[in-house]
Amino acid sequence: MYNKINSADISYLKSIIDDERVLSGVQITEDYSHDELGDIKSYPDVLIKVKSEDEIALVMKYANEHNIPVVVRGSGTGLVGAAVAINGGIMLETTSMNRILELDEENLTVTVEPGVLLMDLAEFAESHDFLYPPDPGEKSATIGGNISTNAGGMRAVKYGVTRDYVRGLRVVLPNGEIEELGGKIVKNSTGYSLLNLMIGSEGTLGIITKAILKLIPLPKITESLLVPFPSVTKGIRAVPEIIKSKASLTAIEFFEREAILFSESYLGKKFPDTSSPAYLLLTVDGNDREVVDNELTSVAKLCMELGAADAFIVDTDERKDSVWKARGAFLEAIKASTTEMDECDVVVPRNKVAEFIEYTHGLAEELGIRIPSFGHAGDGNLHVYVCRDELGSEKWQELLALAFSKMYKKAEELSGLVSGEHGIGFAKKQYMHDLYGDTQIELMRGIKKVFDPNNILNPGKLF
């Protein structure tokens, strides 16, 4: 059992941090009780808007000594309850730690605080002719959150995920000690990789206060193809053939007409084409116009051979704005189309994407519910949403549990995993346990105990 926050605790916290940044009781707004989906709710007893590593270290030292649980929150864009204070206690919000500290053009790195937003980092990098490749759909997420969930995104098919771009971290451990993990070095064979343990740990092992991130030179040319298909089956089954063709694609996105229509309604903006049931959005980047054009032509020709209805080059500013804004709004648009929803964020081998998507269509018909989807077909990470619509509470919970159980079982049959980029948090931990089994879960718990013997940092998440 954890100790309940009392007036003495609040007085101490206000003695080390400005009063106006230590909130409690009715001062804490409803937004801080949940994340983006909002189905897991619990208020912290105290919300602290931290501004420095030293403040975090002092809070953690006190919390560890007084057995008070602590959860860290960035922008709150998560979907699995990882940043929800399910045990009350202290919530540390890091959005004010939002400085870009250094651009090192000799080592191709940028050093940032955890509260820097992904969109701000991307803009900063591009203004200096660099690219930070990880590109999750939620651009208002913080870099600390991206690292904590090992976020992926649309460019992962060519460039990889967040883990591939984290060179070093500075972290506060649960006992308040500060440690440097990794650095600007490119290679490291020195002992266990504590750096990689921290990445994707969802704030359960330490609190990120600084990150050294790898950059690459900004490609001079980026072009996309929007490819409509006459059926979902033809569209999704084209993906393995495109990959097999060895085309050097930056992104391979799959979505259905339903998602586009939701997005049009949500944004109030027309999509270039809504006449087909399914679409692929294919992107190529590079520095040679002829090479990029040849790649696009080759891929367009292959898609037509595979049954595509057409292949539109997304070349005008208007078309680029329309396509990419729509793609970025899919999650919010689907959410706005229903009364409540939950997400299945599975990842399967790329040649099994079609089978999984087709399975969800059959499942939707079997259960009589809507299950729209879209995803990063190029790396097998799918975003599948179970929608409540007009279902009553009891029936919704029954069908949601059944749909999730069946989809995760199908993912396991296809050699897939529970989450491709949104993490496990509180909502998906039973599914991860079912997949991994007791031995692997106990190994994870053992790692957690070494870092956090009193289990005060984001307890109740992951396992």
C-alpha positions in Angstrom: 0.0 0.0 0.0 1.1 3.5 -0.8 1.0 6.5 1.6 -1.8 9.0 1.0 -0.7 12.5 0.2 -1.3 14.8 3.3 -0.9 18.5 4.0 2.7 18.0 5.2 3.6 16.4 1.9 2.1 19.3 0.0 3.8 21.8 2.2 7.2 20.2 1.5 6.5 20.1 -2.3 5.6 23.8 -2.2 8.8 24.5 -0.4 11.0 23.1 -3.2 8.8 24.2 -6.2 6.9 27.4 -6.8 3.4 27.3 -5.2 1.6 28.1 -8.5 3.1 24.9 -10.1 2.0 22.6 -7.3 -1.8 21.9 -7.7 -4.1 19.7 -5.7 -7.7 18.9 -5.2 -10.1 21.0 -7.3 -7.2 22.8 -8.8 -6.5 19.7 -11.0 -8.6 19.8 -14.1 -10.4 16.9 -15.6 -7.9 16.6 -18.5 -5.3 15.3 -16.1 -7.5 12.3 -15.1 -7.1 10.5 -18.5 -5.2 10.3 -21.7 -6.4 10.8 -25.3 -9.0 8.0 -25.4 -10.3 8.8 -22.0 -11.7 5.4 -21.0 -9.2 4.9 -18.1 -9.7 7.7 -15.5 -8.1 8.5 -12.1 -6.9 11.8 -10.7 -3.5 12.4 -9.1 -3.5 13.9 -5.6 -0.9 16.4 -6.6 0.0 17.8 -10.0 3.5 19.3 -10.3 4.4 21.3 -13.5 8.1 20.7 -13.3 10.7 22.9 -15.0 14.0 21.2 -14.3 15.8 18.0 -13.7 16.8 19.2 -10.2 13.1 19.6 -9.3 12.3 16.1 -10.5 15.2 14.6 -8.6 14.0 16.3 -5.3 10.5 15.1 -5.8 11.5 11.5 -6.6 13.8 11.4 -3.6 11.0 12.5 -1.3 8.4 10.2 -2.9 10.8 7.2 -2.6 11.4 7.9 1.1 7.7 8.4 1.8 6.3 5.6 -0.4 4.3 7.9 -2.7 3.5 6.8 -6.2 4.6 9.0 -9.1 3.5 9.1 -12.8 5.0 11.3 -15.5 2.9 13.0 -18.2 3.8 14.9 -21.3 1.0 16.1 -23.7 -1.4 13.3 -22.7 -1.8 12.0 -26.2 -1.3 8.3 -25.2 -4.0 5.7 -25.9 -3.5 3.0 -23.2 -3.6 4.8 -19.9 0.2 4.8 -19.4 0.2 8.4 -18.1 -2.9 8.0 -15.9 -2.4 8.2 -12.1 -4.3 5.0 -11.3 -2.9 5.0 -7.7 -3.3 8.7 -7.1 -0.1 10.2 -5.7 2.0 12.7 -7.6 1.8 13.5 -11.3 4.8 15.3 -12.9 4.0 17.2 -16.1 7.1 17.8 -18.2 5.7 20.0 -21.0 7.5 23.1 -19.6 10.8 21.3 -20.1 10.6 22.1 -23.8 14.0 23.5 -24.8 16.1 22.4 -27.7 19.5 22.6 -26.1 22.0 21.9 -28.8 22.4 21.1 -32.5 25.7 19.3 -33.1 26.3 19.4 -36.8 29.6 17.5 -36.5 28.0 14.5 -34.7 24.6 14.9 -36.4 22.8 15.1 -33.1 20.2 17.3 -31.5 19.9 17.5 -27.7 16.4 18.2 -26.3 14.4 18.3 -23.1 11.5 15.8 -22.8 8.7 18.3 -23.3 9.7 19.3 -26.8 6.9 18.6 -29.2 7.5 16.3 -32.1 6.3 18.9 -34.6 8.6 21.6 -33.1 11.6 19.2 -33.3 10.7 18.3 -36.9 10.4 22.0 -37.9 13.7 22.9 -36.1 15.6 20.0 -37.8 14.3 20.9 -41.3 15.1 24.6 -40.8 18.8 23.4 -40.5 18.5 21.0 -43.4 18.2 17.9 -41.2 15.5 15.3 -40.8 14.4 13.6 -37.5 12.9 10.5 -39.2 10.4 9.1 -36.5 7.0 10.4 -37.7 4.1 9.2 -35.5 0.7 10.5 -36.5 0.3 12.6 -33.3 2.6 15.6 -33.9 1.7 17.3 -30.7 3.2 14.4 -28.6 6.3 15.1 -26.6 9.7 13.6 -27.4 9.7 12.1 -23.9 6.5 10.3 -24.6 7.7 9.1 -28.0 10.8 7.7 -26.4 8.8 6.1 -23.6 6.7 4.2 -26.0 9.3 3.7 -28.8 6.9 5.4 -31.2 7.2 4.6 -34.9 5.1 6.3 -37.6 4.9 6.5 -41.3 8.6 6.6 -42.2 9.5 3.5 -40.2 9.5 1.3 -43.3 12.7 3.0 -44.5 14.1 4.8 -41.5 13.1 2.7 -38.4 11.5 3.8 -35.1 12.4 6.1 -32.2 14.8 3.6 -30.7 17.0 3.9 -33.8 17.5 7.6 -33.2 18.1 7.8 -29.4 21.9 8.1 -28.9 21.8 9.1 -25.2 19.5 9.9 -22.3 19.8 11.6 -19.0 17.3 10.2 -16.5 16.2 10.6 -12.9 15.9 7.2 -11.2 13.1 6.4 -8.8 15.4 7.1 -5.8 16.2 10.6 -7.1 19.7 9.8 -8.5 20.6 11.2 -11.9 22.3 9.0 -14.5 23.7 9.5 -18.1 23.0 6.6 -20.4 24.7 6.4 -23.8 25.8 9.7 -25.4 26.9 11.1 -28.8 28.8 7.9 -29.6 27.7 5.9 -32.7 28.7 2.4 -31.4 28.6 0.9 -27.9 29.5 -2.6 -26.8 30.1 -1.7 -23.2 28.0 -3.9 -20.9 24.2 -4.2 -20.9 22.3 -1.5 -22.8 20.5 0.4 -20.0 19.7 3.0 -22.6 17.6 0.6 -24.6 15.9 -0.7 -21.5 14.7 2.9 -20.8 13.4 3.3 -24.3 9.9 1.9 -24.5 9.6 1.4 -20.7 6.6 3.7 -20.5 8.0 5.7 -17.6 8.3 2.7 -15.3 12.1 2.7 -14.9 13.2 6.3 -14.9 12.2 9.9 -15.9 13.8 11.3 -19.0 15.2 14.8 -18.5 17.4 15.1 -21.6 17.7 13.2 -24.9 20.5 13.1 -27.5 18.9 12.3 -30.8 20.4 11.3 -34.1 19.6 13.4 -37.2 20.1 12.6 -40.9 20.6 15.1 -43.8 17.3 16.3 -45.1 16.3 14.6 -48.4 15.9 17.3 -51.0 12.9 15.6 -52.7 9.9 13.9 -51.2 7.1 12.7 -53.5 4.0 10.5 -52.9 1.6 8.4 -54.8 -2.1 7.9 -53.9 -3.2 4.6 -55.3 -6.9 3.6 -55.2 -7.8 -0.1 -55.4 -11.2 -1.6 -56.4 -11.3 -3.7 -53.2 -9.7 -3.9 -49.8 -8.4 -7.3 -50.6 -6.6 -6.1 -53.8 -5.2 -3.1 -52.0 -3.8 -4.8 -48.9 -2.5 -7.8 -50.8 -0.5 -5.5 -53.1 1.7 -4.5 -50.2 3.9 -7.7 -50.0 4.4 -7.5 -53.8 5.5 -3.9 -53.5 7.9 -4.7 -50.8 9.2 -7.8 -52.7 9.9 -5.5 -55.7 12.7 -3.9 -53.6 11.3 -0.4 -54.2 13.0 2.1 -51.9 9.9 3.5 -50.3 9.9 5.8 -47.3 6.3 5.0 -46.3 3.6 2.5 -47.3 0.3 3.5 -45.7 -3.0 1.6 -46.0 -6.5 3.0 -45.4 -10.1 2.4 -46.4 -12.7 4.8 -47.8 -14.5 4.9 -44.5 -11.5 6.5 -42.8 -11.3 9.1 -45.6 -15.0 10.0 -45.3 -14.7 10.4 -41.5 -11.7 12.6 -42.0 -13.5 14.8 -44.6 -16.3 15.3 -42.2 -14.0 16.0 -39.3 -11.8 18.5 -41.2 -14.4 20.0 -43.5 -11.9 19.4 -46.4 -12.3 17.3 -49.5 -9.9 14.4 -50.2 -8.6 14.1 -53.8 -10.5 10.8 -54.5 -13.1 8.9 -52.5 -14.4 6.6 -55.3 -12.5 3.4 -54.3 -12.9 1.1 -51.2 -9.2 1.1 -50.4 -6.0 3.1 -50.9 -2.3 2.9 -50.5 -0.2 6.1 -49.9 3.3 5.5 -51.1 6.2 7.9 -50.5 9.7 8.1 -52.0 12.4 10.5 -50.9 16.0 11.2 -52.1 18.3 13.8 -53.5 18.2 13.0 -57.2 15.0 14.0 -59.1 15.5 11.4 -61.8 15.9 8.6 -59.3 12.8 9.6 -57.4 10.7 10.0 -60.5 11.9 6.6 -61.8 11.0 5.0 -58.5 7.5 6.5 -58.5 7.0 5.4 -62.1 8.1 1.9 -61.4 5.9 1.6 -58.3 2.9 3.1 -60.1 3.3 0.6 -62.9 3.5 -2.3 -60.5 0.4 -1.1 -58.6 -1.6 -1.0 -61.9 -0.4 -4.5 -62.7 -1.7 -5.6 -59.2 -5.1 -4.2 -59.9 -5.0 -0.6 -58.9 -7.7 1.6 -60.4 -5.2 4.5 -60.9 -2.1 6.1 -59.4 -2.2 9.8 -58.6 1.0 11.8 -58.0 0.6 14.0 -54.9 2.6 16.8 -56.4 0.7 20.1 -55.9 0.7 21.9 -52.6 -3.1 21.7 -52.5 -3.1 17.9 -53.0 -0.3 17.4 -50.5 -2.1 19.4 -47.9 -5.4 17.5 -48.5 -3.8 14.0 -48.4 -1.5 14.4 -45.4 -3.9 16.4 -43.3 -6.5 13.7 -43.9 -4.1 11.0 -43.0 -3.0 12.8 -39.8 -6.6 13.2 -38.7 -7.8 9.6 -39.1 -7.7 8.8 -35.3 -9.5 12.0 -34.3 -12.0 11.6 -37.2 -12.9 8.0 -36.2 -13.2 9.0 -32.6 -15.6 11.8 -33.6 -17.7 9.4 -35.5 -18.7 7.3 -32.5 -19.7 7.6 -28.9 -16.7 5.6 -27.6 -13.9 3.5 -29.0 -10.8 1.6 -28.2 -7.8 0.7 -30.3 -6.0 -2.5 -31.1 -2.5 -1.5 -32.0 -1.1 -4.8 -33.3 2.0 -5.4 -35.3 2.2 -8.5 -37.6 4.7 -9.7 -40.2 4.3 -7.6 -43.3 3.1 -10.5 -45.4 0.3 -11.1 -42.9 -1.2 -7.6 -42.9 -3.9 -8.6 -45.5 -4.9 -11.7 -43.5 -5.3 -9.7 -40.3 -7.3 -6.9 -42.0 -9.6 -9.4 -43.7 -10.1 -11.1 -40.3 -11.2 -7.8 -38.7 -13.8 -7.4 -41.5 -15.2 -10.8 -40.8 -15.1 -10.2 -37.1 -17.1 -6.9 -37.5 -19.8 -8.8 -39.4 -19.8 -11.6 -36.8 -20.2 -9.3 -33.8 -22.4 -6.7 -35.5 -20.1 -3.8 -34.7 -17.9 -1.3 -36.6 -14.2 -2.0 -36.7 -12.6 0.6 -39.0 -8.8 0.5 -39.5 -5.8 2.1 -41.1 -2.1 1.5 -40.6 1.5 1.4 -41.6 1.3 -1.5 -44.0 5.0 -1.2 -44.8 6.0 -2.3 -41.3 3.0 -4.3 -40.3 1.7 -2.0 -37.6 -2.1 -1.6 -37.8 -4.5 0.7 -36.0 -7.8 -1.1 -35.6 -10.7 0.6 -33.8 -13.7 -1.0 -32.1 -16.5 1.5 -32.1 -19.3 1.6 -29.5 -21.9 3.7 -31.5 -25.3 3.1 -29.9 -24.5 0.0 -27.9 -25.6 0.0 -24.2 -22.8 0.0 -21.6 -23.1 -3.7 -20.7 -23.2 -4.9 -24.3 -20.4 -2.6 -25.3 -18.1 -4.0 -22.6 -19.0 -7.6 -23.6 -18.4 -7.1 -27.3 -15.2 -5.0 -26.8 -13.6 -7.6 -24.6 -14.6 -10.3 -27.1 -13.3 -8.4 -30.1 -10.0 -7.6 -28.5 -9.5 -11.2 -27.3 -10.2 -12.5 -30.8 -8.0 -9.9 -32.5 -5.0 -10.4 -30.2 -5.3 -14.2 -30.5 -5.3 -13.8 -34.3 -2.2 -11.6 -34.1 -0.5 -14.2 -32.1 -1.4 -16.9 -34.7 0.2 -14.7 -37.3 3.4 -14.3 -35.2 2.5 -10.8 -34.3 2.6 -8.8 -31.1 0.2 -6.7 -29.0 1.6 -3.3 -29.7 3.6 -1.8 -32.6 4.0 1.8 -31.3 1.4 2.9 -28.7 2.6 0.8 -25.8 0.9 -1.4 -23.2 0.2 1.0 -20.3 -2.7 -0.1 -18.1 -5.2 -1.1 -20.8 -3.3 -3.8 -22.6 -1.2 -5.5 -20.0 -3.3 -8.6 -19.7 -3.0 -9.2 -23.4 0.8 -8.8 -23.2 0.8 -11.3 -20.3 -1.2 -13.8 -22.3 1.2 -13.4 -25.2 4.5 -13.6 -23.4 3.6 -15.9 -20.6 4.9 -16.0 -17.0 8.6 -16.4 -17.7 9.1 -13.3 -19.8 6.7 -11.2 -17.5 8.7 -12.3 -14.4 12.0 -11.2 -16.2 10.4 -7.8 -16.8 9.3 -7.6 -13.2 12.8 -8.4 -12.1 14.2 -5.5 -14.1 11.6 -3.2 -12.7 12.5 -4.2 -9.1 16.2 -3.5 -9.7 15.4 0.0 -11.0 12.5 0.7 -8.6 12.6 -1.6 -5.5 9.7 0.3 -3.9 7.6 0.3 -7.0 6.7 4.0 -6.8 7.3 5.0 -10.5 4.2 4.5 -12.6 3.1 1.4 -10.8 0.4 -0.9 -12.2 1.5 -0.4 -15.8 2.9 -2.9 -18.3 2.4 -6.0 -16.1 
